């Protein structure tokens, strides 16, 4: 199973920013955006640090993305496209570039990042280690 690491590098009252690295050394890291830590509350908090299995998810709203399994006291945590904290609802957003959108911290070229992950993982599960730095 392929392993990836998400290192959270910056957290504020509004957002948590990090980088996701797939451990095969062929791919540059992706940028991540999550909600800030708010005691693991649904829809408004990032998830606890830990190691999670990610499986392919095909829902009504988000197709060809990944769902994190066995997140303590949470469900439906996805890795999906989006730009700012208003897009996340407790999920992990990925982008090719970190920047700003409408004067808010953002990850940009998010759909390109999802496509890149689809090329790397396909339908196979992978492990994601989330680390608070």
C-alpha positions in Angstrom: 0.0 0.0 0.0 1.3 3.5 -0.9 2.0 5.8 2.0 1.6 9.6 2.1 2.3 12.2 4.8 0.4 15.4 5.5 2.5 17.7 7.5 0.5 20.6 9.0 2.8 23.6 8.9 0.6 26.6 9.9 -2.6 26.9 11.8 -4.6 30.0 12.7 -8.1 30.7 14.0 -9.4 30.4 10.4 -7.4 27.7 8.6 -4.8 25.0 8.8 -2.2 24.8 6.0 0.1 21.9 5.2 1.9 19.8 2.6 1.1 16.3 1.4 3.9 14.2 0.2 3.5 10.8 -1.5 6.5 8.6 -0.4 7.8 7.5 -3.8 10.0 10.6 -4.3 8.8 11.0 -7.9 6.1 13.5 -7.1 6.5 17.0 -5.7 4.3 17.7 -2.6 0.8 19.1 -2.8 -0.5 21.9 -0.6 -3.3 21.2 1.8 -6.0 23.3 3.5 -8.2 22.3 6.4 -10.3 23.9 9.0 -8.5 24.9 12.2 -8.4 22.6 15.2 -11.7 23.0 17.1 -11.8 20.0 19.3 -12.6 17.6 16.5 -16.1 19.1 16.1 -18.0 17.9 12.9 -17.9 20.2 9.9 -15.7 22.9 11.6 -12.5 21.2 12.8 -9.6 19.5 11.2 -9.2 15.8 12.2 -6.8 14.6 14.9 -3.3 13.8 13.8 -2.8 10.1 13.2 -2.6 7.4 10.5 -5.6 6.7 8.3 -6.5 4.4 5.5 -7.9 6.3 2.5 -10.3 4.6 0.1 -11.8 5.7 -3.1 -15.1 7.5 -2.7 -17.9 8.0 -5.3 -20.6 10.1 -3.7 -23.3 12.3 -5.2 -21.4 15.6 -4.7 -17.8 14.4 -4.8 -16.8 11.7 -7.3 -13.4 10.0 -7.6 -12.0 11.4 -4.4 -10.8 9.6 -1.1 -12.5 9.0 2.2 -10.5 8.6 5.4 -11.5 5.5 7.4 -11.8 5.3 11.2 -11.4 8.9 12.1 -12.3 9.1 15.8 -15.8 10.5 16.4 -16.1 11.6 12.7 -17.3 10.3 9.4 -17.3 11.4 5.7 -13.9 13.0 5.9 -12.8 13.4 2.3 -9.8 14.5 0.3 -11.4 16.6 -2.4 -11.1 19.7 -4.6 -11.7 23.2 -3.1 -9.9 26.4 -2.5 -10.7 28.0 0.9 -11.9 27.1 4.4 -15.5 27.7 3.3 -15.1 24.7 0.9 -13.9 22.2 3.4 -16.5 21.3 6.1 -13.9 19.3 8.0 -12.4 17.7 4.9 -8.9 18.0 3.4 -8.5 20.2 0.3 -5.5 19.7 -2.0 -3.9 22.1 -4.4 -0.9 22.5 -6.6 -0.1 25.9 -5.2 -0.7 27.7 -2.0 -1.9 31.3 -2.2 -4.9 33.6 -1.7 -8.4 33.7 -3.1 -10.5 36.8 -2.4 -8.0 37.8 0.3 -8.3 34.4 2.1 -5.7 31.7 2.4 -6.2 29.1 -0.3 -4.9 26.2 -2.2 -5.1 26.7 -6.0 -5.3 24.5 -9.0 -7.2 22.0 -6.8 -8.8 20.0 -9.6 -5.3 19.5 -11.1 -4.1 18.2 -7.7 -7.0 15.7 -7.5 -6.2 14.5 -11.0 -2.6 14.1 -10.0 -3.7 12.0 -7.0 -6.0 9.9 -9.2 -3.0 9.2 -11.5 -0.9 8.1 -8.5 -3.4 6.0 -6.6 -6.0 5.0 -9.1 -8.6 3.0 -7.2 -6.1 1.5 -4.7 -6.3 2.4 -1.0 -3.4 4.3 0.6 -2.3 5.3 4.1 -2.1 8.9 5.1 -0.2 10.0 8.1 -1.3 13.4 9.4 1.4 15.1 11.5 1.0 18.3 13.5 4.3 20.2 13.2 
